[in-house]
Amino acid sequence: GAAPDLCPAHSGVFQLMEKAECYFVNGTDNVRYVQTYSYNRERVIMYDSDVGHFVGFTPFGEQVARYVNSKPETLEHYRGEVDRLCRHNYKIFAPFSVERSVSPSPSQSIPSPSQP
């Protein structure tokens, strides 16, 4: 059979990515949950538990944020992710996480890749 027409004007790859992140400070004392939606590597919309609602970064994202922020039950679901996803799974995440509690002093330096 004949090969399909693969005209570049009519083909493409589109990527929608959803990323959920949990940030822990001092164990589970201070937990931040961030969920980001990106389309073709451009951040479109984000939920940040420190803010408590969605923020849009594109005209479409702003429109979606207004809509989702008008739904109390949806916002309540995302607010609950701090406990449901982050705190609940802390014992699983902890061995793979790195908590930053001390900043390097000015006298400390990081060797360049050419140094042993």
Beta strands, then each sheet from edge to edge (+ up, - down):
strand 1: 16-25
strand 2: 30-39
strand 3: 42-48
strand 4: 53-56
sheet 1: 1+ 2- 3+ 4-
end
